[in-house]
Amino acid sequence: MATSNLDNTSSFSKGSDAEYNLICKPCYIDDVSKPAYGYCKDCMEHLCAFCFKSHKKSKPSRHHKLLDSDSMPSTQSLDDTDTTVDEGPADSLSTPCERHSEEYIKLYCHDHKMTLCSICVALNHTKPCKVEYIPDISRNFLNSDTLRKVISRAQSVEDWCDAINNRMSRDTQQTTDSLKRSLSDLKKYRSNINKRLDKLETDINRRIHDLQEQNKKKIKTTETKCDVLKNDAIIKKDTLSELNESNQANQLFIQIQEAQRILEEYEDILHSIESQNFLDEYQFIPNQALNDVIQSDNALGNISSHNEVRLPSTTEDDTPQRPHQRTVIKPTEQDEILVKTKEDESHCYITGMTNNQPGTLVLADYNNKCIKVVDVNNKVVTSTLSFGDDKPLDITSVSNTEVAVTIPDSQYIQFVTTSNRLKKSRKINTNGYCYGICYHQDKLIVTYDDPGKLEILDMKGKVIKSITKDTTDQDIFSKPYYVQVYNNFIFVSDYCESSIIKLDLNCEIKSIYEGVNEPSGFAVLPDRRSFVVCSDGDNKVYEVDYDKKSKVLIKDVARPQAVCVNDKQNRLYISRWPWNNKSVNNNHNIIIVFNI
């Protein structure tokens, strides 16, 4: 660098009358002369007091090495063509290390492709790492292919960002337009519904008006008929009184005979009128199907994205999944359905429930040795099928016209068709006291008691898989009651172990859910990644999620037994165990219905 004494620099003051031996270079560039207070070794410039103090505040120069007035160089160059003015700071190693703020980046590790300070090398990049001093290799990158590729890559990222921003701008407009259309469609849809409901209301109003007119005519006709009979009876009475008073015996006899005949006819007419229920009472009965639809969360419809897709199901608990938007279930008791019939000889003990058709439940009544079909809308048992001396325990839907029922004491599974009327079809024998049952992909998953085990059967009864012990030769089950299959996982409630065991379709244990006292029936809630469990031990119904967290869903349900969920109507059906046969109430003969 060319240097000179201040006295030999022709542009010393550069617009200022003051003269100093050394001046501030940044101020000099702005045509201001201020005495030098210190010096920056990285920028190789003298600085005034203000620039010296400010130099440490700016992020680019925060780590520069500064010298005070006693240590700074005693000469300087103020040539306007000097590279320190026009081209910025010298090409020095002045980039501070992110980990060691007092050190500068000086070295490069080829193995890790990282720039480092000397401390980084000493700590983490000794042999066999190949480390070089940056000035020894940096000149090879001037006007190099690597430089051009990185610049091209940076340009590509810049263009990519511009393209994304342009697309987002376009998509934002399209999204806005689509939402406006959705709002317009909603209003149009609502308007059409209103028109339809208005028409239906008008039809019912017209029907009511017609009934009112019919009643008026009926009443008017009856009143007129009664008036005619009454007037005629009065005339007959007066005529007979006059003939009697005038002692006209012959005429009196004739009129009495005629009056008896006519009055007998009148009495028959009045009996007929009186027996008619001409003043009917009426009641408006809402459409239950429409009421069920309106009660559902998405009764009016939904807003769906064209790009919305479902993630595939996974077979491991720890596999990341799309975050699930959980809503809080607050069950409200809506209704009760009496399922006891006049043919029943014992208290009802509903040990299994399934809904293979809309609006119906098929129940296994253990005590009364039968299965029953219940119309849940009209709350009535529509048909029953006796099993003689055999007691059905659990039941599962095989299709919308067929169910399968376990008969533990006689060790077989009975298939029953439910179309038109209940009718037994084929049956398959089992290797033990079959208890819980669930249908999945043309297979039956069955639990057994004494000893506890689980089997997967084909539809002809052939055992595909049987499991009793785990990999350590320990018994898996103590008293497995109910079984459910969801998302390629098998869930089994173990009554004596107070647990729910989760297995894959190869019957390998994936996890165990504990904390529910003596679990009996349970049902999966697909939209929530959880299930509801009846706790026979503490008279409660729990919700347990797949993270093994549980909460009380319903309190004070005496000995809850079986449970069934209707996803479409958001309803929960629960039966209870008649543990006290001397009880006079009908709690065990009733299915409780909850809205969820």
Backbone torsions as a table, in degrees:
resi	resn	phi	psi	omega
1	MET	NA	133.9	178.2
2	ALA	-73.6	133.4	179.9
3	THR	-127.9	158.7	177.8
4	SER	-158.2	158.9	172.9
5	ASN	-70.5	155.0	-178.9
6	LEU	-59.5	-33.0	-178.0
7	ASP	-67.5	-23.4	-176.7
8	ASN	-94.8	1.1	-178.6
9	THR	-92.6	118.2	-173.7
10	SER	-69.5	-30.0	-178.3
11	SER	-97.8	36.6	-172.4
12	PHE	-58.9	-57.9	-174.3
13	SER	-81.8	-35.1	175.2
14	LYS	46.3	62.2	175.8
15	GLY	95.1	3.9	-179.0
16	SER	-126.7	146.7	179.9
17	ASP	-84.6	-17.8	-177.4
18	ALA	-77.6	148.7	177.7
19	GLU	-131.0	131.6	178.4
20	TYR	-133.5	160.8	178.0
21	ASN	-66.4	-46.4	178.1
22	LEU	-129.9	136.6	-177.0
23	ILE	-123.9	165.8	179.2
24	CYS	-73.7	120.6	-177.0
25	LYS	-66.7	-46.0	179.2
26	PRO	-60.8	-38.1	178.8
27	CYS	-71.0	-33.5	179.1
28	TYR	-61.2	-38.7	178.8
29	ILE	-62.9	-28.7	178.2
30	ASP	-93.0	20.1	178.1
31	ASP	63.8	32.8	176.1
32	VAL	-127.9	133.6	179.5
33	SER	-105.4	118.7	175.9
34	LYS	-130.6	142.8	-178.2
35	PRO	-63.8	143.0	179.1
36	ALA	-70.0	136.6	179.6
37	TYR	-108.6	-28.9	-179.7
38	GLY	-162.8	-167.1	-172.9
39	TYR	-147.8	138.9	175.3
40	CYS	-102.3	118.8	-178.7
41	LYS	-70.0	-31.0	-178.7
42	ASP	-74.3	-43.5	179.9
43	CYS	-84.5	-16.8	-178.3
44	MET	56.8	48.9	-178.8
45	GLU	-138.1	144.3	170.8
46	HIS	-80.0	147.8	-175.6
47	LEU	-132.0	143.5	172.9
48	CYS	-75.5	175.8	-177.0
49	ALA	-59.7	-41.6	-179.0
50	PHE	-66.6	-48.7	-179.3
51	CYS	-65.5	-33.8	179.7
52	PHE	-62.9	-46.0	-179.3
53	LYS	-70.7	-35.0	-178.8
54	SER	-74.4	-22.5	-174.7
55	HIS	-61.6	-32.8	-179.3
56	LYS	-80.1	-11.7	-177.0
57	LYS	-87.5	-33.4	-177.8
58	SER	-74.5	137.2	-175.7
59	LYS	-60.3	-41.8	-179.0
60	PRO	-62.9	-30.1	-175.5
61	SER	-112.9	13.9	-174.4
62	ARG	-62.5	-30.8	-176.4
63	HIS	-105.7	13.4	178.5
64	HIS	-68.5	152.5	178.4
65	LYS	-87.0	119.4	-178.7
66	LEU	-109.8	144.3	177.0
67	LEU	-115.4	142.5	178.6
68	ASP	-82.0	-176.9	-174.6
69	SER	-64.2	-27.6	-179.9
70	ASP	-77.7	-25.1	-174.9
71	SER	-105.7	-9.9	-174.2
72	MET	-74.9	155.7	177.9
73	PRO	-58.6	147.9	-177.6
74	SER	-93.2	-1.7	177.3
75	THR	-125.7	160.6	177.6
76	GLN	-156.9	158.9	176.8
77	SER	-113.1	130.3	178.8
78	LEU	-112.9	20.7	-179.6
79	ASP	-67.2	127.9	-177.5
80	ASP	-65.1	-20.1	-179.4
81	THR	-91.6	1.6	179.7
82	ASP	-64.1	136.7	-177.1
83	THR	-64.6	-20.8	179.6
84	THR	-71.3	-18.4	178.1
85	VAL	-95.7	-48.1	-172.8
86	ASP	-82.7	-32.2	-171.7
87	GLU	-108.9	4.5	177.0
88	GLY	85.5	-167.5	-176.0
89	PRO	-65.0	156.9	-179.7
90	ALA	-65.0	160.7	-178.8
91	ASP	-77.6	69.9	-177.2
92	SER	-102.9	163.1	177.3
93	LEU	-84.8	82.9	-172.2
94	SER	-119.9	9.7	178.9
95	THR	-82.5	118.4	-177.4
96	PRO	-70.9	150.4	177.0
97	CYS	-76.0	136.5	-179.5
98	GLU	-66.4	-31.2	-178.2
99	ARG	-89.5	-32.0	-177.2
100	HIS	-126.7	91.3	-168.5
101	SER	-63.0	-21.8	-178.9
102	GLU	-87.4	-3.8	-178.5
103	GLU	-111.3	156.1	178.6
104	TYR	-108.4	154.0	176.1
105	ILE	-71.7	120.2	-178.3
106	LYS	-133.6	-14.4	-170.9
107	LEU	-128.1	160.2	-178.9
108	TYR	-134.7	130.4	177.9
109	CYS	-99.9	116.8	-179.2
110	HIS	-70.2	-32.3	-176.9
111	ASP	-69.6	-41.7	-178.0
112	HIS	-99.7	-3.3	-179.4
113	LYS	52.8	52.6	-177.4
114	MET	-133.7	141.3	170.2
115	THR	-88.4	139.8	-168.5
116	LEU	-140.2	160.1	167.8
117	CYS	-95.7	174.2	-176.4
118	SER	-65.7	-31.9	178.3
119	ILE	-67.9	-42.0	177.6
120	CYS	-57.6	-42.6	-180.0
121	VAL	-64.0	-46.0	-177.4
122	ALA	-63.3	-33.6	-175.8
123	LEU	-84.6	-41.2	-168.4
124	ASN	-130.5	-3.6	-172.3
125	HIS	-132.6	42.4	171.9
126	THR	-81.2	-170.5	-177.4
127	LYS	-54.0	143.4	8.9
128	PRO	-90.8	16.4	-178.6
129	CYS	-63.6	139.9	175.1
130	LYS	-94.9	109.5	-176.3
131	VAL	-117.2	133.7	179.4
132	GLU	-129.0	154.6	176.5
133	TYR	-74.1	128.5	-171.7
134	ILE	-58.2	-44.2	179.2
135	PRO	-60.2	-22.5	179.6
136	ASP	-75.1	-19.5	-176.3
137	ILE	-123.1	-11.1	-171.5
138	SER	-67.6	-34.3	-176.7
139	ARG	-63.3	-24.2	179.3
140	ASN	-66.8	-13.4	-177.2
141	PHE	-96.6	-6.2	175.6
142	LEU	-67.9	124.7	179.5
143	ASN	54.3	35.7	-176.4
144	SER	-94.2	167.2	174.5
145	ASP	-63.5	-36.3	178.7
146	THR	-61.3	-43.8	177.4
147	LEU	-58.4	-47.5	-178.1
148	ARG	-63.4	-39.0	179.6
149	LYS	-66.3	-42.3	179.8
150	VAL	-65.3	-42.3	177.7
151	ILE	-61.8	-43.4	178.7
152	SER	-63.1	-39.3	179.4
153	ARG	-65.8	-42.5	177.1
154	ALA	-61.7	-40.2	178.2
155	GLN	-64.0	-38.1	178.2
156	SER	-62.8	-42.9	177.7
157	VAL	-62.8	-41.6	178.7
158	GLU	-60.6	-46.5	179.4
159	ASP	-64.4	-37.9	179.4
160	TRP	-62.0	-45.1	177.9
161	CYS	-61.2	-41.7	178.1
162	ASP	-62.2	-41.2	179.7
163	ALA	-64.1	-42.6	179.2
164	ILE	-64.0	-43.4	179.3
165	ASN	-61.7	-41.1	178.8
166	ASN	-64.1	-41.9	179.3
167	ARG	-66.6	-40.1	178.7
168	MET	-63.0	-38.5	177.9
169	SER	-63.3	-42.5	179.0
170	ARG	-67.8	-44.2	-179.2
171	ASP	-65.7	-34.2	178.3
172	THR	-60.6	-42.2	178.8
173	GLN	-66.6	-42.0	179.6
174	GLN	-64.6	-40.3	178.4
175	THR	-63.1	-44.8	178.5
176	THR	-59.4	-44.7	179.4
177	ASP	-63.9	-40.6	-178.7
178	SER	-66.6	-37.6	178.2
179	LEU	-68.1	-36.7	175.7
180	LYS	-63.7	-41.3	178.1
181	ARG	-64.7	-40.2	179.0
182	SER	-61.5	-41.2	178.1
183	LEU	-64.4	-41.1	178.1
184	SER	-65.1	-42.1	178.5
185	ASP	-63.3	-39.9	178.3
186	LEU	-60.6	-46.1	-179.5
187	LYS	-64.2	-40.1	178.8
188	LYS	-65.8	-42.7	179.0
189	TYR	-62.3	-44.2	178.9
190	ARG	-63.7	-38.9	178.8
191	SER	-63.1	-41.3	179.0
192	ASN	-65.3	-40.2	177.4
193	ILE	-62.6	-43.6	178.9
194	ASN	-60.0	-42.3	180.0
195	LYS	-63.6	-42.1	-179.5
196	ARG	-65.6	-44.3	178.7
197	LEU	-64.7	-38.1	176.9
198	ASP	-61.0	-42.0	179.4
199	LYS	-65.1	-44.5	179.1
200	LEU	-62.0	-39.6	177.9
201	GLU	-65.4	-41.0	178.2
202	THR	-61.6	-41.1	179.0
203	ASP	-61.9	-43.7	-179.9
204	ILE	-66.7	-40.8	176.7
205	ASN	-59.4	-41.5	179.5
206	ARG	-65.5	-39.3	177.9
207	ARG	-63.5	-42.2	177.8
208	ILE	-63.0	-43.0	178.9
209	HIS	-62.6	-42.7	179.2
210	ASP	-61.9	-41.0	178.9
211	LEU	-65.1	-39.3	177.3
212	GLN	-61.7	-43.6	179.3
213	GLU	-65.0	-40.7	178.3
214	GLN	-62.0	-42.3	178.9
215	ASN	-64.3	-41.1	179.2
216	LYS	-61.2	-45.6	179.2
217	LYS	-63.5	-41.2	-179.7
218	LYS	-63.1	-43.8	179.9
219	ILE	-66.4	-42.1	-179.6
220	LYS	-63.0	-43.6	179.3
221	THR	-62.1	-42.6	-179.8
222	THR	-65.8	-43.2	178.8
223	GLU	-61.1	-43.0	179.9
224	THR	-63.0	-44.2	-179.9
225	LYS	-62.8	-42.7	179.7
226	CYS	-65.8	-37.3	178.7
227	ASP	-63.9	-41.0	179.2
228	VAL	-63.3	-46.2	179.9
229	LEU	-63.8	-41.1	-179.6
230	LYS	-62.7	-47.4	-179.3
231	ASN	-62.9	-41.3	179.6
232	ASP	-65.3	-38.8	178.6
233	ALA	-65.2	-38.5	178.1
234	ILE	-63.5	-42.1	-179.9
235	ILE	-63.9	-43.6	179.4
236	LYS	-61.0	-43.6	-179.1
237	LYS	-62.5	-45.4	-179.3
238	ASP	-66.0	-39.5	-179.9
239	THR	-61.9	-45.3	179.9
240	LEU	-64.7	-37.1	179.5
241	SER	-66.0	-41.9	-179.2
242	GLU	-66.5	-43.9	179.7
243	LEU	-63.8	-35.7	179.5
244	ASN	-68.6	-40.0	-178.9
245	GLU	-70.3	-29.8	-178.3
246	SER	-92.3	7.6	177.6
247	ASN	56.3	35.1	177.6
248	GLN	-93.1	82.2	-172.5
249	ALA	-63.8	-41.3	-177.6
250	ASN	-62.1	-51.7	-179.6
251	GLN	-63.3	-37.1	179.8
252	LEU	-61.1	-43.3	179.4
253	PHE	-60.9	-45.3	-179.2
254	ILE	-61.9	-45.1	-176.5
255	GLN	-69.0	-34.7	177.4
256	ILE	-63.0	-45.1	179.6
257	GLN	-61.0	-43.0	-179.7
258	GLU	-68.3	-40.6	-179.6
259	ALA	-63.3	-39.6	179.0
260	GLN	-61.8	-41.0	179.6
261	ARG	-66.0	-45.4	-177.1
262	ILE	-69.6	-42.0	-179.3
263	LEU	-65.1	-32.8	175.7
264	GLU	-63.6	-40.7	176.7
265	GLU	-64.1	-40.9	-179.9
266	TYR	-64.0	-39.6	179.4
267	GLU	-63.8	-38.8	176.8
268	ASP	-63.4	-40.8	179.3
269	ILE	-63.9	-43.0	-179.3
270	LEU	-67.2	-38.3	174.8
271	HIS	-59.3	-42.8	-179.7
272	SER	-64.3	-43.1	179.1
273	ILE	-63.8	-43.8	-175.8
274	GLU	-67.4	-31.3	-178.4
275	SER	-75.9	-17.5	-179.9
276	GLN	-78.5	135.7	176.5
277	ASN	-90.7	71.1	-173.0
278	PHE	-78.6	-9.2	175.5
279	LEU	-109.0	74.1	-179.8
280	ASP	-68.3	148.7	171.4
281	GLU	-104.2	144.9	-174.5
282	TYR	-123.9	158.3	179.7
283	GLN	-145.2	136.8	174.9
284	PHE	-82.7	124.7	179.1
285	ILE	-111.0	112.8	-179.2
286	PRO	-63.2	152.3	175.2
287	ASN	-71.9	113.6	-174.2
288	GLN	-65.0	-39.4	179.6
289	ALA	-61.9	-44.0	177.9
290	LEU	-65.0	-39.3	178.6
291	ASN	-62.6	-40.5	178.4
292	ASP	-64.1	-41.0	179.5
293	VAL	-63.8	-45.0	-178.2
294	ILE	-63.2	-34.1	-178.8
295	GLN	-71.8	-20.4	-178.0
296	SER	-74.6	156.3	-175.1
297	ASP	-64.8	-36.6	-176.5
298	ASN	-107.3	39.7	-175.6
299	ALA	-60.6	-39.2	-176.6
300	LEU	-84.0	-21.6	-177.1
301	GLY	138.6	-163.7	-178.1
302	ASN	-153.1	162.2	174.0
303	ILE	-105.3	119.9	-175.2
304	SER	-124.4	141.6	177.2
305	SER	-83.2	142.7	176.9
306	HIS	-64.6	-27.4	-176.7
307	ASN	-93.2	1.3	-176.6
308	GLU	-71.7	128.1	179.6
309	VAL	-132.4	159.2	175.3
310	ARG	-94.3	136.0	174.6
311	LEU	-72.2	145.0	178.0
312	PRO	-64.7	150.6	179.1
313	SER	-68.1	150.7	-178.8
314	THR	-112.5	164.8	-179.5
315	THR	-111.7	7.4	178.8
316	GLU	-128.6	141.3	-178.6
317	ASP	-64.1	-35.0	-171.3
318	ASP	-89.4	0.4	179.2
319	THR	-69.7	128.8	-178.4
320	PRO	-60.9	138.3	177.3
321	GLN	-129.7	164.5	177.0
322	ARG	-58.6	133.4	180.0
323	PRO	-55.0	134.6	-176.8
324	HIS	-95.9	127.9	178.1
325	GLN	-80.9	101.2	-176.7
326	ARG	-87.1	135.2	174.1
327	THR	-111.2	154.1	-178.3
328	VAL	-85.0	123.5	176.5
329	ILE	-84.5	127.0	175.0
330	LYS	-124.8	86.6	-175.9
331	PRO	-62.4	139.2	174.7
332	THR	-124.3	129.6	-179.5
333	GLU	-68.7	120.8	-174.3
334	GLN	-102.6	-37.8	-170.5
335	ASP	-161.6	172.3	172.2
336	GLU	-133.8	142.0	179.5
337	ILE	-120.9	117.5	177.9
338	LEU	-78.0	119.9	-176.0
339	VAL	-109.6	3.9	176.8
340	LYS	-80.8	135.9	179.1
341	THR	-114.7	167.6	-178.5
342	LYS	-67.8	-19.9	178.7
343	GLU	-81.3	-15.1	-177.0
344	ASP	-67.9	134.8	179.6
345	GLU	-99.5	-13.4	-177.5
346	SER	-134.1	172.0	171.3
347	HIS	-59.6	144.4	177.3
348	CYS	-69.4	137.5	173.4
349	TYR	-131.2	89.4	-175.7
350	ILE	-82.3	104.4	-175.9
351	THR	-99.6	-9.6	179.3
352	GLY	-151.7	145.1	179.1
353	MET	-142.6	145.3	172.9
354	THR	-152.2	154.5	176.7
355	ASN	-125.9	93.6	-177.9
356	ASN	-89.5	-10.1	176.8
357	GLN	-135.5	149.0	179.3
358	PRO	-59.3	135.0	174.5
359	GLY	80.4	6.6	-179.7
360	THR	-132.6	153.1	169.1
361	LEU	-122.5	140.2	171.9
362	VAL	-110.2	123.0	-172.2
363	LEU	-113.1	145.5	169.3
364	ALA	-102.1	114.2	179.9
365	ASP	-101.4	100.7	-173.6
366	TYR	-64.2	-46.5	-175.8
367	ASN	-66.7	-38.0	-176.6
368	ASN	-94.8	8.1	170.4
369	LYS	54.3	46.5	-178.9
370	CYS	-154.5	168.8	167.0
371	ILE	-115.9	153.0	-174.4
372	LYS	-132.7	146.1	172.0
373	VAL	-106.3	128.5	-177.1
374	VAL	-117.2	128.9	169.8
375	ASP	-82.6	105.3	-173.0
376	VAL	-73.4	-23.3	179.1
377	ASN	-73.6	-42.6	-179.6
378	ASN	-96.2	-1.4	175.2
379	LYS	55.3	54.8	-178.3
380	VAL	-146.3	143.3	173.8
381	VAL	-78.2	120.4	-174.9
382	THR	-95.1	-24.8	178.6
383	SER	-162.0	156.0	178.1
384	THR	-135.3	157.2	176.5
385	LEU	-138.3	117.5	-177.4
386	SER	-80.6	146.2	175.4
387	PHE	-110.1	20.4	178.6
388	GLY	66.6	-120.3	178.9
389	ASP	-90.7	-5.4	-177.9
390	ASP	-86.7	144.4	-178.3
391	LYS	-108.9	112.7	177.5
392	PRO	-73.1	143.9	-176.3
393	LEU	-115.1	-63.7	-179.9
394	ASP	-118.6	163.7	-174.3
395	ILE	-146.4	145.4	178.1
396	THR	-141.3	150.5	177.5
397	SER	-83.2	126.1	174.7
398	VAL	-93.0	-35.0	174.2
399	SER	-155.1	-173.9	178.4
400	ASN	-79.1	1.2	177.2
401	THR	-129.2	7.9	-177.3
402	GLU	-148.2	141.9	175.2
403	VAL	-127.9	161.2	175.1
404	ALA	-122.4	137.0	-172.8
405	VAL	-125.4	134.2	176.5
406	THR	-87.9	137.0	176.3
407	ILE	-120.6	89.4	-170.7
408	PRO	-64.4	-47.0	-174.2
409	ASP	-62.0	-37.3	179.5
410	SER	-95.0	-1.8	173.0
411	GLN	57.1	59.0	171.8
412	TYR	-153.6	164.9	176.9
413	ILE	-115.5	125.5	-177.7
414	GLN	-105.1	129.8	173.2
415	PHE	-93.0	138.6	-177.2
416	VAL	-133.6	129.6	174.1
417	THR	-84.5	140.9	-175.3
418	THR	-114.3	0.5	178.8
419	SER	-76.9	137.3	-177.7
420	ASN	64.8	-68.6	177.7
421	ARG	-145.6	159.7	-180.0
422	LEU	-70.2	133.2	-179.0
423	LYS	-151.1	130.9	177.3
424	LYS	-70.3	140.9	174.8
425	SER	-118.4	-118.9	-177.1
426	ARG	-85.3	168.5	173.4
427	LYS	-143.6	156.4	178.1
428	ILE	-127.7	140.1	178.8
429	ASN	-80.6	151.0	-177.8
430	THR	-121.0	160.9	-178.9
431	ASN	-94.3	59.5	178.9
432	GLY	141.1	-172.7	-178.0
433	TYR	-81.6	88.8	-177.4
434	CYS	-66.6	134.6	-175.2
435	TYR	-120.3	-86.0	179.8
436	GLY	-81.2	152.3	-179.0
437	ILE	-146.6	144.3	177.6
438	CYS	-149.8	140.0	179.1
439	TYR	-97.3	136.8	179.1
440	HIS	-155.1	115.5	173.4
441	GLN	49.9	57.8	177.3
442	ASP	63.9	25.3	177.1
443	LYS	-136.9	157.0	175.4
444	LEU	-112.6	129.0	173.4
445	ILE	-103.7	122.7	-170.5
446	VAL	-129.4	136.3	172.6
447	THR	-102.0	154.3	-177.6
448	TYR	-130.8	151.5	176.9
449	ASP	-114.4	143.0	172.3
450	ASP	58.0	71.5	1.4
451	PRO	-88.1	161.7	179.8
452	GLY	-73.0	127.6	177.7
453	LYS	-158.1	172.0	177.4
454	LEU	-133.0	137.6	178.1
455	GLU	-130.0	147.0	170.3
456	ILE	-109.4	121.8	-175.9
457	LEU	-116.3	150.2	167.4
458	ASP	-82.3	178.3	-171.7
459	MET	-73.3	-5.7	175.5
460	LYS	-101.7	-0.8	177.1
461	GLY	98.4	0.3	179.2
462	LYS	-71.3	133.5	-179.0
463	VAL	-78.1	117.0	177.0
464	ILE	-89.0	-38.8	-178.2
465	LYS	-148.9	138.5	176.8
466	SER	-136.2	136.5	-177.5
467	ILE	-140.7	132.5	175.4
468	THR	-129.2	-30.5	-175.1
469	LYS	-124.4	157.9	177.5
470	ASP	-90.0	-170.4	-175.9
471	THR	-68.2	-17.8	178.2
472	THR	-97.8	14.4	178.4
473	ASP	65.6	27.0	175.7
474	GLN	-98.9	145.7	176.8
475	ASP	-62.0	130.2	178.8
476	ILE	-80.2	-42.7	-172.9
477	PHE	-111.7	148.6	171.1
478	SER	-105.9	-58.1	175.9
479	LYS	-141.9	80.6	-179.2
480	PRO	-73.3	123.6	-177.0
481	TYR	-99.6	-78.6	-171.8
482	TYR	-104.1	157.0	-177.5
483	VAL	-139.3	140.3	176.4
484	GLN	-136.0	151.8	175.6
485	VAL	-124.3	130.3	176.9
486	TYR	-151.2	133.8	173.8
487	ASN	56.7	39.2	178.8
488	ASN	67.0	24.8	174.0
489	PHE	-125.5	147.1	178.0
490	ILE	-106.4	129.8	177.2
491	PHE	-114.9	131.3	-178.8
492	VAL	-128.7	129.1	175.3
493	SER	-91.1	125.3	179.0
494	ASP	-106.5	110.0	-171.8
495	TYR	-63.6	-49.1	-174.5
496	CYS	-74.2	-30.5	179.9
497	GLU	-87.5	-3.0	-178.5
498	SER	49.4	52.3	-177.8
499	SER	-148.1	161.5	171.7
500	ILE	-121.6	122.2	-173.5
501	ILE	-101.0	130.8	179.7
502	LYS	-107.7	125.5	179.8
503	LEU	-127.6	157.6	171.5
504	ASP	-87.4	-179.2	-175.7
505	LEU	-71.9	-9.7	172.3
506	ASN	-91.0	7.4	178.5
507	CYS	66.0	30.0	173.2
508	GLU	-95.9	134.6	-177.5
509	ILE	-69.1	128.6	177.3
510	LYS	-103.1	-37.3	177.9
511	SER	-167.1	165.0	178.8
512	ILE	-130.5	126.9	179.2
513	TYR	-100.3	122.6	-179.5
514	GLU	-119.7	170.6	175.9
515	GLY	109.8	-7.6	176.4
516	VAL	-102.1	121.0	-173.5
517	ASN	-75.9	114.9	178.3
518	GLU	51.0	67.4	-178.9
519	PRO	-69.3	140.3	175.3
520	SER	-117.0	-112.9	-177.8
521	GLY	-71.1	148.9	175.4
522	PHE	-149.7	161.6	-178.3
523	ALA	-144.5	142.6	-177.5
524	VAL	-82.5	140.3	172.4
525	LEU	-106.1	94.0	-170.7
526	PRO	-58.8	-39.6	-175.1
527	ASP	-72.9	-10.7	-175.8
528	ARG	-116.8	-1.3	-175.7
529	ARG	53.0	50.3	179.2
530	SER	-156.2	177.0	177.3
531	PHE	-143.8	155.2	176.2
532	VAL	-98.5	139.9	-175.0
533	VAL	-129.9	131.6	173.1
534	CYS	-81.9	124.9	177.9
535	SER	-102.7	100.8	-179.3
536	ASP	-68.3	-24.8	-175.0
537	GLY	-76.0	-29.3	-178.2
538	ASP	-130.7	17.6	172.5
539	ASN	58.6	46.1	179.6
540	LYS	-138.5	163.8	172.6
541	VAL	-119.3	126.9	-176.4
542	TYR	-107.6	156.3	164.2
543	GLU	-112.0	127.4	-179.3
544	VAL	-121.0	124.6	179.0
545	ASP	-93.5	173.3	-175.1
546	TYR	-73.6	-6.3	173.3
547	ASP	-92.0	12.7	177.2
548	LYS	68.9	21.4	176.1
549	LYS	-96.9	134.1	-177.8
550	SER	-125.2	154.6	175.6
551	LYS	-148.3	153.0	178.2
552	VAL	-73.8	124.5	179.9
553	LEU	-95.4	-43.9	-178.8
554	ILE	-137.7	131.7	179.0
555	LYS	-100.2	162.4	169.3
556	ASP	54.2	51.3	171.4
557	VAL	-108.9	107.3	-172.7
558	ALA	-62.2	113.1	175.4
559	ARG	48.7	61.2	178.8
560	PRO	-63.1	139.9	-173.1
561	GLN	-119.0	-75.9	-177.6
562	ALA	-106.0	153.3	-179.4
563	VAL	-141.6	146.5	178.9
564	CYS	-142.2	140.1	-178.6
565	VAL	-114.4	132.5	171.9
566	ASN	-105.9	101.9	-175.1
567	ASP	-65.0	-38.3	-174.9
568	LYS	-68.1	-36.7	-178.6
569	GLN	-100.0	0.2	-179.5
570	ASN	53.8	51.6	-179.3
571	ARG	-125.0	149.1	-179.3
572	LEU	-123.5	125.4	-179.9
573	TYR	-111.1	131.3	-176.4
574	ILE	-132.3	133.6	173.6
575	SER	-107.3	167.0	-178.2
576	ARG	-131.2	155.2	-177.0
577	TRP	-88.4	127.7	178.6
578	PRO	-78.2	68.7	-174.4
579	TRP	-66.5	-25.1	179.9
580	ASN	-115.6	97.9	-176.4
581	ASN	-68.1	-13.3	178.6
582	LYS	-89.1	-2.8	-178.1
583	SER	-64.8	139.4	-178.3
584	VAL	-92.9	-12.3	-179.6
585	ASN	-83.1	172.0	-175.2
586	ASN	-107.2	23.2	-175.9
587	ASN	-55.6	-38.7	-177.3
588	HIS	-79.5	-14.3	179.1
589	ASN	-93.2	8.1	-172.9
590	ILE	-122.9	138.7	168.4
591	ILE	-94.5	124.2	178.4
592	ILE	-87.0	137.6	-179.4
593	VAL	-113.9	125.3	177.8
594	PHE	-118.1	141.1	167.9
595	ASN	-86.1	134.7	-180.0
596	ILE	-127.1	NA	NA
